Amino acid sequence: MNKLVIGNILFRPVRSAISVLAVAIEVIMILCIVAIMIGQVQGAANQTGGVGADIIVRPPNASFLSAVGGAPVPAKVAQVLAKMPHVAVASPVIANLSMSNALQTIWGIDYASYNALRPFVFVAGSPFLGPNDVLIDDLYAQSNHSRVGDTIRLLNHDFRVCGIVEHGKGGRIFVPIGTLGALLGTPDNASLFYLRSDNPANQGLIAQEVHSTPGLQQYQVQTMQDYMSMMTPEHFPGFNIALRVVIGIAVIVGFLVIFQSMYTAVMERTREIGILKSLGASKFYIVNLVLRESLLVAIAGVIVGILSTEAIRFGMAIKFPTLPFLVSTQWRLYGAAIALIGSIVGALYPAWKAASKDPIDALAYE
C-alpha cells in the first residue's frame, strides 16, 4: 500500500507540490504570527525585567500598560518615595507610546536615579550631556544604522544620539524626563516610579509605607515579580482572540487545499479505484489509501513549513533585530498537530467518496 501511495504522489508532482506548499504556508502562518505576537509580549517582559527594580509604583487606576497612560502624576513623588525606610533608589519614568514615525515606546528618565537601579552598559558614547540628547540601545542602533552623533527625530523634535547602550534596560530609546514631559505638555510629571529596595525581604514593608503616606494611599504598589507574571497574552485585551482568528484562517486554508487536492485525485483515479475494488479491496482499504496519501503530503508540508519558519526567523534577526521573533518548541508541535489534523479532516470526505464507488460504474468510467 505504501508503494501505491508514494507512486500516486509522484505520478502527479505538480499537484502534490502545491498541496505540500499549501500545508507549509498554513504552518508558516501559524508559527510566524504566534512568534511575532508572543515575541512582543515576551520581549517586553524581558526588557522590563532588566530595569533592575524590585517594585513598581503607579498612580491610581493606571493600566499595567504604562506606555498608554500618559504622565498623570508629579515626578517629585520620587523624592518622597526615596526617603522611605528600606528604599535604596526611587526613579521617576515617563513611558510614552509613539506612532509618529513608527510604533515605539520612548522612555523619559532621570538618568542618575535610573542608572542607579542597574547601571547602563555603554557600547559607545556617554550619558546625557544636554536636554536634547538621546540614548538608544544596540539593537535599535543596528536596525536604524544609527551612530553616536547622529540626529534622530522623535515627537517632531530632533535629538542627538549621545550614547549607545546594551539592550535589556527597559526600553530602546531614552531621553531626559524633563524634555519628554515638556513635549507631552506635562514637564514635571511621570508615568510611574521604579523602586529598588535595600533588601528584597523588605518589599512588603515598603508597600505598607507607601499606602500609609498621605496622598499615596490609592497608589498601586506591585513587586516586579507580580508585574512580570501579568506580562502574558491573557492580560492583553484581544490578544488571544486575534491569535485564534489567525490560526483559524490558516486551518481553513489548509483544510480547503487538502480537500480540493484529494477530491480531485479521487475523481481522476475513479477507474483505478474500481480495479482495486474488483480485486477485493475493502472500503477500509480505500479509505486507508486516501488518508495515507493526504497524511504523507501533510507531513512533508509540516517539515517544509517548520524549516521555512526557521529561515524566516534567521532573516528577521538580521533585518529587524528589534522585533522579537519567538518560535517555541511547544508551538512547533501545535502547528504541526493543527496542520496534520486539518489535512486528515480535509481528506475524510474524498476518502469516503472513493470507498463508496460502485466497482462496475468505476470500471466503466472514462
C-alpha positions as CSV (number, residue, x, y, z in Angstrom):
1,M,0.0,0.0,0.0
2,N,2.8,2.4,0.9
3,K,4.4,1.9,-2.6
4,L,1.0,2.7,-4.1
5,V,0.6,5.8,-2.0
6,I,4.1,7.1,-3.0
7,G,3.5,6.2,-6.6
8,N,0.3,8.2,-6.6
9,I,2.0,11.2,-5.2
10,L,5.0,11.1,-7.5
11,F,2.8,10.5,-10.6
12,R,1.3,13.9,-10.1
13,P,4.2,16.0,-8.9
14,V,2.8,19.5,-9.6
15,R,-0.4,18.9,-7.7
16,S,1.4,17.1,-4.9
17,A,3.9,20.0,-4.7
18,I,1.1,22.6,-4.5
19,S,-0.5,20.6,-1.7
20,V,2.7,20.4,0.2
21,L,3.2,24.1,-0.3
22,A,-0.3,24.9,1.0
23,V,0.3,22.9,4.2
24,A,3.7,24.6,4.6
25,I,2.1,28.0,4.2
26,E,-0.5,27.0,6.9
27,V,2.3,26.1,9.3
28,I,4.3,29.2,8.4
29,M,1.3,31.5,9.0
30,I,0.6,29.9,12.4
31,L,4.2,29.9,13.6
32,C,5.1,33.4,12.3
33,I,2.1,35.1,13.7
34,V,2.5,33.4,17.0
35,A,6.2,34.1,17.1
36,I,5.7,37.9,16.5
37,M,2.7,38.3,18.8
38,I,4.1,36.2,21.7
39,G,7.6,37.6,21.0
40,Q,6.3,41.1,21.6
41,V,4.9,40.1,25.0
42,Q,8.0,38.1,26.0
43,G,10.3,40.8,24.7
44,A,8.5,43.5,26.7
45,A,8.7,41.3,29.8
46,N,12.5,40.7,29.3
47,Q,13.1,44.4,28.8
48,T,11.2,45.3,31.9
49,G,12.9,42.7,34.0
50,G,16.2,44.3,33.1
51,V,15.4,47.6,34.7
52,G,16.9,46.5,38.0
53,A,13.9,47.5,40.1
54,D,12.1,45.4,42.8
55,I,8.9,47.4,43.0
56,I,6.7,49.4,40.6
57,V,4.6,52.3,41.9
58,R,1.8,53.5,39.6
59,P,-0.9,56.1,40.1
60,P,-4.5,55.0,41.0
61,N,-6.5,53.4,38.1
62,A,-3.4,53.2,35.9
63,S,-3.2,50.3,33.5
64,F,-0.3,47.9,33.7
65,L,0.4,49.0,30.1
66,S,2.2,52.1,31.3
67,A,3.1,53.4,27.9
68,V,-0.6,54.2,27.0
69,G,-1.4,56.1,30.2
70,G,0.5,59.4,29.7
71,A,2.2,61.1,32.6
72,P,-0.5,61.9,35.2
73,V,1.4,62.3,38.5
74,P,4.1,64.7,39.8
75,A,7.6,63.4,39.3
76,K,8.6,64.8,42.7
77,V,6.7,61.9,44.3
78,A,10.0,60.0,43.7
79,Q,11.7,62.2,46.3
80,V,9.0,61.2,48.8
81,L,9.5,57.5,47.9
82,A,13.3,57.7,48.1
83,K,13.1,58.9,51.7
84,M,11.1,55.9,52.9
85,P,12.7,53.2,55.0
86,H,14.2,50.3,53.0
87,V,14.0,52.2,49.7
88,A,17.5,52.4,48.2
89,V,16.6,54.0,44.9
90,A,13.4,55.7,43.5
91,S,13.3,56.7,39.9
92,P,10.5,58.5,38.0
93,V,9.9,57.4,34.5
94,I,7.6,58.5,31.6
95,A,6.7,55.8,29.2
96,N,5.1,57.1,26.0
97,L,3.9,55.1,23.1
98,S,4.7,57.0,19.9
99,M,3.3,56.3,16.5
100,S,4.7,59.3,14.7
101,N,7.4,57.6,12.7
102,A,6.9,54.0,13.9
103,L,5.2,52.2,16.7
104,Q,7.7,52.6,19.5
105,T,7.9,53.4,23.2
106,I,10.0,56.4,24.2
107,W,11.2,56.5,27.8
108,G,11.8,59.7,29.7
109,I,14.2,59.0,32.6
110,D,16.1,60.8,35.3
111,Y,19.5,59.4,34.4
112,A,21.1,59.4,37.8
113,S,18.4,57.5,39.6
114,Y,17.5,55.2,36.7
115,N,21.1,54.3,36.2
116,A,21.4,53.6,40.0
117,L,18.7,50.9,39.6
118,R,21.1,48.9,37.4
119,P,23.9,50.7,35.6
120,F,23.7,51.1,31.8
121,V,26.4,49.2,29.9
122,F,27.7,51.6,27.2
123,V,28.7,50.3,23.8
124,A,29.6,53.8,22.6
125,G,29.2,57.4,23.7
126,S,28.2,58.8,27.0
127,P,25.2,59.7,29.2
128,F,23.0,62.8,28.5
129,L,25.1,66.0,28.1
130,G,22.1,68.2,27.3
131,P,18.3,68.2,27.2
132,N,18.2,67.2,23.5
133,D,20.3,64.1,23.9
134,V,19.0,60.6,23.4
135,L,20.3,57.2,24.4
136,I,19.5,54.2,22.2
137,D,20.2,50.5,22.7
138,D,22.4,48.5,20.4
139,L,19.6,46.7,18.6
140,Y,17.8,50.0,17.8
141,A,21.2,51.3,16.5
142,Q,21.7,48.2,14.4
143,S,18.2,48.3,13.0
144,N,18.3,52.0,12.1
145,H,22.0,52.2,11.3
146,S,22.4,54.9,13.9
147,R,25.7,56.1,15.4
148,V,26.8,58.4,18.2
149,G,26.4,62.0,16.9
150,D,23.6,61.2,14.6
151,T,20.3,63.1,14.7
152,I,17.0,61.2,15.1
153,R,13.6,62.8,15.1
154,L,11.1,61.9,17.9
155,L,7.8,63.5,18.5
156,N,8.6,66.2,15.9
157,H,11.8,67.1,17.8
158,D,15.4,66.5,16.9
159,F,17.6,64.6,19.3
160,R,21.3,63.9,19.2
161,V,22.4,60.4,19.8
162,C,24.8,60.8,22.8
163,G,25.3,57.1,23.6
164,I,24.5,53.5,22.6
165,V,23.9,51.0,25.4
166,E,23.3,47.3,25.6
167,H,19.7,46.2,25.2
168,G,17.6,44.9,28.0
169,K,17.2,48.0,30.2
170,G,13.5,48.6,29.9
171,G,13.3,50.5,26.6
172,R,15.2,51.1,23.5
173,I,15.0,54.9,23.4
174,F,15.8,57.1,26.4
175,V,15.5,60.9,26.7
176,P,15.7,63.2,29.7
177,I,12.4,63.0,31.6
178,G,12.0,66.8,31.6
179,T,12.4,67.0,27.9
180,L,9.9,64.3,27.2
181,G,7.5,65.8,29.7
182,A,7.7,69.2,28.1
183,L,7.0,67.6,24.6
184,L,3.9,65.9,26.1
185,G,2.7,69.0,27.9
186,T,3.5,67.6,31.4
187,P,7.0,68.9,32.1
188,D,7.0,68.0,35.8
189,N,5.1,64.7,35.7
190,A,5.8,61.0,35.5
191,S,4.0,57.8,34.4
192,L,5.4,55.5,37.2
193,F,8.2,55.0,39.7
194,Y,10.7,52.2,39.9
195,L,12.0,51.4,43.3
196,R,14.9,49.2,44.4
197,S,14.8,48.0,48.0
198,D,17.7,47.6,50.3
199,N,16.6,44.0,50.8
200,P,14.1,42.0,48.8
201,A,12.7,40.8,52.1
202,N,11.5,44.3,52.9
203,Q,9.3,44.7,49.8
204,G,6.1,44.2,51.9
205,L,7.2,46.9,54.3
206,I,7.8,49.3,51.5
207,A,4.3,48.7,50.2
208,Q,2.8,49.4,53.6
209,E,4.8,52.6,53.9
210,V,3.6,53.8,50.6
211,H,0.0,53.1,51.4
212,S,0.3,54.9,54.8
213,T,1.8,58.1,53.3
214,P,-0.8,60.9,52.8
215,G,-1.6,61.4,49.1
216,L,-0.3,58.0,48.2
217,Q,-2.8,55.7,49.8
218,Q,-4.5,54.8,46.5
219,Y,-1.3,54.3,44.5
220,Q,-0.7,50.8,43.1
221,V,2.3,49.1,44.5
222,Q,3.4,45.9,42.8
223,T,6.5,43.8,43.1
224,M,8.4,43.2,39.9
225,Q,7.7,39.5,40.2
226,D,4.0,40.1,40.3
227,Y,4.2,42.6,37.4
228,M,6.1,40.1,35.3
229,S,3.5,37.4,36.0
230,M,1.0,39.7,34.3
231,M,3.0,40.0,31.1
232,T,1.2,37.2,29.5
233,P,-1.1,37.1,26.4
234,E,-4.1,36.6,28.7
235,H,-3.7,40.1,30.1
236,F,-3.6,41.9,26.8
237,P,-7.0,42.8,25.5
238,G,-8.0,40.9,22.4
239,F,-4.6,39.2,22.1
240,N,-5.9,35.6,22.3
241,I,-8.9,36.4,20.1
242,A,-6.6,37.8,17.4
243,L,-4.4,34.7,17.7
244,R,-7.3,32.3,17.4
245,V,-8.7,34.2,14.3
246,V,-5.3,34.0,12.5
247,I,-4.9,30.3,13.4
248,G,-8.5,29.6,12.3
249,I,-7.8,31.2,8.9
250,A,-4.7,29.2,8.4
251,V,-6.5,26.0,9.3
252,I,-9.3,26.8,6.8
253,V,-6.8,27.4,4.1
254,G,-5.0,24.1,4.7
255,F,-8.3,22.2,5.0
256,L,-9.7,23.5,1.7
257,V,-6.5,22.9,-0.2
258,I,-6.2,19.3,1.0
259,F,-9.9,18.7,0.4
260,Q,-9.7,20.0,-3.1
261,S,-6.5,18.1,-3.9
262,M,-7.7,14.8,-2.6
263,Y,-11.2,15.1,-4.1
264,T,-9.6,15.8,-7.5
265,A,-7.3,12.9,-7.0
266,V,-10.2,10.6,-6.2
267,M,-12.1,11.7,-9.3
268,E,-9.0,11.2,-11.5
269,R,-8.4,7.7,-10.1
270,T,-12.0,6.5,-10.4
271,R,-11.1,3.7,-12.8
272,E,-8.1,2.8,-10.6
273,I,-10.3,2.6,-7.5
274,G,-12.7,0.4,-9.5
275,I,-9.9,-2.0,-10.3
276,L,-8.8,-2.2,-6.7
277,K,-12.4,-2.9,-5.5
278,S,-12.9,-5.5,-8.2
279,L,-9.8,-7.3,-6.9
280,G,-11.3,-7.4,-3.5
281,A,-10.2,-4.2,-1.8
282,S,-12.5,-3.3,1.1
283,K,-13.9,0.1,1.9
284,F,-11.4,0.4,4.7
285,Y,-8.5,-0.3,2.3
286,I,-9.6,2.5,0.0
287,V,-10.1,5.0,2.9
288,N,-6.8,4.0,4.3
289,L,-5.1,4.6,1.0
290,V,-6.5,8.1,0.5
291,L,-5.8,9.1,4.2
292,R,-2.2,7.8,4.0
293,E,-1.6,9.9,0.9
294,S,-3.0,13.0,2.5
295,L,-1.1,12.3,5.7
296,L,2.2,11.9,3.8
297,V,1.6,15.2,1.9
298,A,0.8,16.9,5.2
299,I,4.0,15.6,6.9
300,A,6.0,16.9,4.0
301,G,4.2,20.2,4.3
302,V,4.9,20.4,8.0
303,I,8.6,19.8,7.6
304,V,8.8,22.4,4.8
305,G,6.8,24.8,6.9
306,I,9.0,24.5,10.0
307,L,12.2,24.7,8.1
308,S,10.9,27.8,6.3
309,T,9.9,29.4,9.6
310,E,13.5,28.9,10.9
311,A,14.8,30.6,7.8
312,I,12.4,33.5,8.3
313,R,13.5,33.7,12.0
314,F,17.1,33.9,10.9
315,G,16.3,36.6,8.4
316,M,14.2,38.6,10.8
317,A,17.1,38.6,13.4
318,I,19.3,40.2,10.8
319,K,16.8,42.6,9.1
320,F,14.6,43.5,12.1
321,P,16.7,42.9,15.3
322,T,14.3,45.0,17.5
323,L,11.4,42.8,16.6
324,P,11.3,39.7,18.9
325,F,10.5,36.5,17.0
326,L,9.9,33.7,19.4
327,V,9.4,30.3,17.9
328,S,9.0,27.8,20.8
329,T,9.1,24.0,20.6
330,Q,5.6,23.9,22.0
331,W,4.1,26.0,19.2
332,R,6.1,24.0,16.6
333,L,4.3,20.9,17.9
334,Y,1.0,22.8,18.0
335,G,1.4,24.0,14.4
336,A,2.3,20.5,13.2
337,A,-0.6,18.9,15.0
338,I,-3.1,21.5,13.7
339,A,-1.8,21.0,10.1
340,L,-2.0,17.2,10.3
341,I,-5.4,17.1,11.9
342,G,-6.7,19.6,9.3
343,S,-5.3,17.6,6.5
344,I,-6.9,14.3,7.7
345,V,-10.2,16.0,8.2
346,G,-10.0,17.5,4.8
347,A,-9.4,14.1,3.2
348,L,-12.2,12.3,5.0
349,Y,-15.0,13.1,2.5
350,P,-12.8,12.3,-0.6
351,A,-11.8,9.0,1.1
352,W,-15.4,8.1,1.9
353,K,-16.4,9.1,-1.7
354,A,-13.7,6.8,-3.1
355,A,-14.7,3.9,-0.8
356,S,-18.4,4.3,-1.8
357,K,-17.9,3.9,-5.6
358,D,-19.5,1.0,-7.3
359,P,-16.8,-1.2,-8.9
360,I,-18.8,-1.6,-12.1
361,D,-19.5,2.1,-12.5
362,A,-15.9,2.9,-11.7
363,L,-14.5,0.4,-14.3
364,A,-16.8,2.0,-16.9
365,Y,-15.7,5.5,-16.1
366,E,-13.7,7.2,-18.8
